[in-house]
């Protein structure tokens, strides 16, 4: 940075010092201008004269008022305009005191609105020009009188242009800041949604497998002494459930890895293609599960496929935990028009069904998944005992176009099982 640039930055950091420097520069210009007088018939030769003491006093007062132009711009304009009028009607030949009024008018125009600029500018132009034309010693058509009119108009116009440019720059800056805040808020919202989705996945995985481990561990403890073969089989199921839980947790937490972390598992997220495998885990835990519509795997959006799987997983986990011994569950997945309907019912005891509706986050997590996809979820006890979970998930978006789909073979016609 050059010395001149450093000096300019220092002056801008101290507005009063900058205004004092401006006032000194204006005073110097007015004093120098007052020494020059045109001579000759055609006005191209110039001479030197000595300014009168009153003119020097008025120039000093006008320049001194400019030091306070930022603090009281309208008052400074009144003071400079007054000394300019006095100089116009008394000076002979006149000193350029009107220069201070032009600077003051520029300040008013650059710090107020356009309406005020028009009113104050026209009033200043009228008063100073009328004083020069009517009260001055020169003829009304003299170029000095026209110069007063022109320079006051230039001061008001330049100030209004600067104010408009500042407003445009400020508006652009505010729009940029607002856009930046919007991007940050959107990023935070997406992070929160992703955290919520991962939390739901972790809850579903942990609740499902821990329930199975708990059941199988109880069975192993019960038959350990009398039927060790069945106890070993139960412990094998416990080990398999633990391994599955770890694999799914690893896949879910792998979504949080950064670019420099080790590679995350590439195994796809579970979907309805693994519905029979899911049902088998519950059958091995002692819960009879019948599945309808699992033999025809259709092409579904990835989000819908995962949500349907998690809803069935959570519903069957609730059946195993709350429906009581001897309960049976039925799972149905059916394509109806542009929607897929998932139904999980059981014939457990009414007390167990009532217990399933209270406490915990299973039903809440299912409802959040369905709501995020624009579907509906209905849960409640069945007449005569048991519990029903019924979810309707839209397969197509509102415009009817297919969304991003998960891998699968073939398509499914409306009304057929998926």
C-alpha positions in Angstrom: 0.0 0.0 0.0 1.4 3.4 -1.0 1.8 6.3 1.3 -1.1 8.1 -0.3 -3.4 5.1 0.2 -2.4 4.8 3.8 -3.1 8.5 4.4 -6.5 8.2 2.7 -7.4 5.2 4.9 -6.3 7.1 8.0 -8.5 10.1 7.1 -11.5 7.8 6.4 -11.0 6.3 9.8 -11.3 9.8 11.3 -14.2 11.6 9.6 -13.7 14.9 11.5 -10.1 15.1 10.4 -11.2 14.3 6.8 -13.8 17.1 6.9 -11.2 19.5 8.3 -8.9 18.7 5.4 -11.7 19.2 3.0 -12.5 22.5 4.5 -8.9 23.6 4.2 -8.8 22.6 0.6 -12.1 24.5 -0.2 -10.7 27.6 1.6 -7.5 27.4 -0.4 -9.4 27.2 -3.7 -11.7 30.1 -2.7 -8.7 32.3 -1.7 -6.8 31.5 -4.9 -9.9 32.1 -7.0 -10.4 35.5 -5.3 -7.0 36.7 -6.6 -7.8 36.1 -10.2 -9.9 38.5 -12.3 -10.6 38.3 -16.0 -9.5 41.3 -18.2 -9.9 42.2 -21.8 -12.8 42.5 -24.1 -12.9 38.8 -25.0 -12.1 37.6 -21.4 -9.1 35.4 -22.3 -6.5 37.4 -20.4 -6.3 37.2 -16.7 -5.0 39.6 -14.0 -4.4 39.5 -10.3 -6.2 41.6 -7.6 -6.1 41.8 -3.8 -9.3 40.4 -2.2 -11.2 42.7 0.2 -11.1 41.8 4.0 -14.9 41.1 4.1 -14.5 38.5 1.4 -11.7 36.8 3.2 -13.8 36.7 6.4 -16.8 35.3 4.6 -14.6 32.6 2.9 -13.1 31.7 6.2 -16.6 31.4 7.9 -17.9 29.3 5.0 -14.9 26.9 5.0 -15.0 26.6 8.8 -18.7 25.5 8.7 -17.8 22.6 6.4 -15.8 20.9 9.3 -19.2 20.0 10.8 -21.0 19.0 7.6 -21.5 15.4 8.7 -22.9 16.2 12.1 -25.4 18.9 11.1 -25.5 19.0 7.3 -28.7 21.2 7.1 -27.3 23.7 9.5 -24.0 23.9 7.6 -26.0 24.5 4.4 -27.9 27.4 6.0 -24.6 29.0 7.3 -22.8 28.6 4.0 -25.8 29.8 2.0 -26.1 32.9 4.3 -22.4 33.9 3.9 -22.7 33.3 0.1 -25.7 35.6 -0.1 -23.9 38.3 1.9 -20.9 38.0 -0.3 -23.1 38.2 -3.5 -24.6 41.5 -2.5 -21.6 43.2 -1.0 -18.5 41.9 -2.8 -17.1 43.8 -5.8 -15.7 42.0 -7.5 -17.1 38.9 -5.7 -15.0 36.1 -4.1 -16.2 32.5 -4.8 -17.8 31.9 -1.4 -20.6 30.0 -3.0 -18.2 27.1 -3.4 -18.7 26.3 0.3 -22.5 26.3 -0.2 -22.1 23.9 -3.1 -20.2 21.4 -0.9 -22.7 21.7 1.8 -25.6 21.1 -0.6 -23.8 18.0 -1.9 -23.6 16.7 1.7 -27.3 17.3 2.3 -28.2 15.5 -1.0 -25.9 12.5 -0.2 -27.3 12.0 3.3 -31.0 12.6 2.8 -33.8 11.3 0.6 -34.5 12.4 -3.0 -37.6 14.5 -2.0 -35.5 16.5 0.5 -32.8 16.9 -2.1 -35.2 18.3 -4.7 -36.7 20.8 -2.3 -33.5 22.0 -0.6 -31.6 22.0 -3.9 -34.2 24.1 -5.7 -34.4 26.5 -2.8 -30.7 26.9 -2.6 -30.3 27.4 -6.4 -33.1 30.0 -6.3 -31.9 32.0 -3.4 -28.2 32.1 -4.4 -29.0 32.8 -8.1 -31.5 35.5 -7.2 -29.1 37.2 -4.8 -26.4 37.2 -7.5 -28.7 38.5 -10.2 -30.7 41.0 -8.2 -28.2 42.2 -5.6 -24.9 41.8 -7.3 -22.9 44.5 -9.1 -22.7 42.5 -12.3 -25.4 42.4 -15.0 -27.9 39.6 -14.6 -26.6 37.8 -17.7 -23.0 37.7 -16.5 -21.4 34.2 -16.6 -20.7 34.4 -12.9 -24.4 34.4 -12.1 -25.0 31.5 -14.5 -22.1 29.7 -12.8 -23.8 30.0 -9.4 -26.9 28.3 -10.9 -24.9 25.6 -12.6 -22.6 24.7 -9.7 -25.5 24.5 -7.2 -27.4 22.2 -9.6 -24.2 20.0 -10.0 -23.8 19.8 -6.2 -27.3 18.5 -5.6 -27.2 16.1 -8.6 -23.8 14.6 -7.6 -25.0 14.2 -4.0 -28.2 12.4 -5.1 -26.2 10.1 -7.4 -23.8 9.2 -4.6 -26.7 8.5 -2.2 -28.3 6.3 -4.8 -25.1 4.3 -5.4 -24.6 3.8 -1.7 -28.2 2.5 -1.4 -27.6 0.1 -4.3 -24.4 -1.2 -2.8 -26.0 -1.6 0.6 -28.9 -3.5 -1.0 -26.5 -5.8 -2.8 -24.6 -6.4 0.4 -27.8 -7.2 2.4 -29.0 -9.6 -0.3 -25.6 -11.4 -0.3 -25.7 -11.6 3.5 -29.3 -12.8 3.5 -28.4 -15.4 0.9 -25.5 -16.6 3.0 -27.6 -16.9 6.1 -30.2 -18.8 4.1 -27.6 -21.2 2.8 -26.3 -21.7 6.3 -29.8 -22.3 7.7 -30.5 -24.8 4.9 -27.3 -26.6 5.6 -28.1 -26.8 9.3 -31.6 -28.0 8.6 -30.3 -30.7 6.3 -27.8 -31.8 8.9 -30.5 -32.0 11.6 -32.7 -34.0 9.3 -29.9 -36.4 8.5 -29.1 -36.8 12.2 -32.7 -37.5 12.9 -32.8 -40.1 10.1 -29.7 -41.8 11.3 -31.0 -41.8 14.9 -34.2 -43.5 13.7 -32.1 -46.1 11.9 -30.0 -46.7 14.9 -33.1 -47.1 17.1 -34.7 -49.5 14.8 -31.6 -51.7 14.4 -30.8 -51.7 18.1 -34.4 -52.2 19.3 -34.9 -55.1 16.9 -31.7 -57.1 17.5 -31.6 -56.4 21.3 -35.2 -57.7 21.6 -34.1 -60.9 19.8 -31.0 -61.3 21.9 -33.1 -60.8 25.0 -35.6 -63.5 24.0 -33.0 -66.0 22.9 -30.9 -65.4 26.0 -33.9 -66.1 28.2 -34.6 -69.3 26.3 -31.0 -70.4 26.7 -31.1 -69.7 30.5 -34.3 -71.6 30.8 -33.3 -74.8 29.0 -29.5 -74.7 29.9 -29.7 -77.6 32.4 -32.4 -79.9 30.8 -31.9 -79.4 27.1 -28.4 -78.1 26.4 -28.8 -78.7 22.6 -31.6 -76.2 22.5 -29.6 -73.8 24.7 -26.7 -74.0 22.2 -29.1 -73.2 19.3 -30.5 -70.2 21.2 -27.0 -69.0 21.9 -26.2 -69.4 18.2 -29.2 -67.2 17.4 -27.9 -64.6 19.9 -24.5 -64.6 18.2 -26.2 -64.2 14.8 -28.4 -61.4 16.0 -25.4 -59.6 17.5 -23.4 -60.0 14.3 -26.3 -58.6 12.2 -26.7 -55.7 14.6 -23.0 -54.9 14.3 -23.1 -55.0 10.5 -26.1 -52.7 10.3 -24.6 -50.3 12.9 -21.4 -50.3 10.9 -23.3 -49.5 7.7 -25.3 -46.7 9.3 -22.4 -45.1 11.1 -20.4 -45.4 7.9 -22.6 -42.6 6.5 -20.9 -40.2 9.0 -17.4 -40.9 7.8 -15.3 -38.1 6.3 -13.4 -38.2 3.0 -10.1 -39.1 4.7 -11.6 -41.9 6.8 -11.4 -45.6 5.9 -13.9 -46.7 3.3 -17.4 -47.3 4.5 -19.2 -50.5 3.7 -20.7 -50.6 0.2 -23.5 -53.0 1.2 -26.9 -51.5 0.2 -29.4 -50.4 2.8 -32.0 -53.1 3.7 -35.2 -53.2 1.8 -38.2 -55.4 1.1 -36.0 -57.9 -0.8 -34.8 -59.0 2.7 -38.3 -59.3 4.1 -38.2 -63.1 4.3 -34.8 -62.9 6.0 -36.3 -60.5 8.5 -39.3 -62.7 9.2 -37.0 -65.7 9.6 -35.1 -64.0 12.5 -38.4 -63.5 14.3 -39.5 -67.1 13.7 -36.3 -68.3 15.2 -37.1 -66.2 18.2 -40.4 -68.0 18.7 -42.7 -65.5 16.9 -44.7 -67.1 14.0 -44.7 -64.6 11.1 -46.7 -65.0 7.9 -45.6 -62.8 5.0 -47.9 -62.0 2.0 -46.5 -60.3 -1.1 -42.8 -61.0 -0.5 -42.4 -63.2 -3.5 -42.6 -60.4 -6.1 -39.9 -57.8 -5.6 -40.8 -54.7 -7.5 -38.8 -51.5 -8.3 -39.4 -49.0 -5.5 -37.8 -45.7 -4.6 -34.9 -46.3 -2.3 -36.4 -44.2 0.5 -39.8 -46.0 0.3 -38.1 -49.4 0.2 -36.0 -48.6 3.3 -39.0 -47.0 5.2 -41.2 -50.0 4.5 -38.6 -52.4 5.8 -38.0 -50.4 8.9 -41.7 -50.1 9.7 -42.1 -53.9 9.4 -39.0 -54.4 11.5 -40.2 -52.1 14.3 -43.8 -53.4 14.2 -42.6 -57.0 14.6 -40.2 -56.0 17.4 -43.2 -54.4 19.2 -45.2 -57.6 18.7 -42.4 -59.7 20.1 -42.0 -57.4 23.1 -45.6 -56.6 24.0 -48.1 -59.1 22.4 -47.4 -61.9 24.8 -46.6 -65.6 24.4 -48.4 -67.5 21.7 -49.0 -64.4 19.5 -48.8 -64.6 15.8 -48.1 -61.9 13.3 -49.0 -61.3 9.7 -47.2 -59.0 7.3 -48.7 -57.8 4.1 -47.1 -55.5 1.4 -49.4 -54.6 -1.4 -49.2 -52.1 -4.3 -52.4 -50.1 -4.7 -52.3 -47.6 -7.5 -49.4 -45.2 -7.0 -49.0 -46.2 -3.3 -47.7 -49.1 -1.4 -49.6 -50.3 1.6 -47.7 -52.0 4.5 -49.8 -53.9 7.1 -48.6 -55.7 10.2 -51.2 -57.3 12.5 -51.0 -59.7 15.4 -53.4 -61.6 17.6 -51.8 -60.8 20.9 -53.6 -60.0 24.1 -55.4 -56.7 24.5 -53.2 -55.8 27.5 -50.1 -56.3 25.4 -51.5 -54.2 22.6 -52.3 -51.5 25.0 -48.8 -51.6 26.4 -47.4 -51.3 22.9 -49.2 -48.0 22.4 -47.6 -46.3 25.4 -44.0 -45.1 26.0 -41.0 -45.7 23.8 -40.2 -44.2 20.4 -41.0 -47.0 18.1 -44.4 -45.8 16.9 -43.1 -42.2 16.8 -40.2 -43.2 14.6 -42.5 -45.0 12.2 -44.8 -42.0 12.0 -41.8 -39.7 11.3 -40.7 -42.0 8.5 -44.1 -42.1 6.9 -44.7 -38.4 7.3 -41.3 -37.6 5.7 -42.4 -39.5 2.6 -45.8 -37.8 2.4 -47.7 -40.9 3.5 -50.1 -41.9 6.3 -49.8 -44.2 9.3 -52.6 -45.8 11.3 -52.0 -47.7 14.5 -54.2 -49.1 17.1 -55.7 -52.1 18.8 -57.8 -54.6 16.9 -61.3 -55.6 17.8 -61.1 -58.8 19.9 -57.4 -58.4 20.7 -54.2 -57.7 19.0 -52.7 -54.7 17.3 -52.5 -53.3 13.8 -50.0 -51.1 12.1 -51.1 -49.8 8.6 -48.8 -47.5 6.5 -49.5 -46.0 3.1 -46.4 -44.8 1.3 -46.5 -43.0 -2.0 -44.3 -44.6 -4.6 -44.6 -41.7 -7.1 -44.2 -38.0 -6.5 -47.1 -35.5 -6.9 -46.4 -35.0 -10.6 -46.6 -38.7 -11.3 -42.9 -39.1 -12.3 -40.9 -41.9 -10.7 -38.3 -40.9 -8.1 -34.9 -42.5 -7.7 -35.4 -46.2 -7.3 -33.6 -49.0 -5.5 -32.2 -52.0 -7.4 -34.7 -54.7 -8.2 -35.9 -56.8 -11.1 -39.1 -56.3 -13.0 -42.1 -54.0 -12.3 -45.3 -54.4 -10.3 -48.7 -53.5 -11.7 -51.1 -51.5 -9.6 -53.1 -53.7 -7.2 -50.6 -56.5 -7.2 -48.4 -57.5 -4.2 -44.9 -56.1 -4.2 
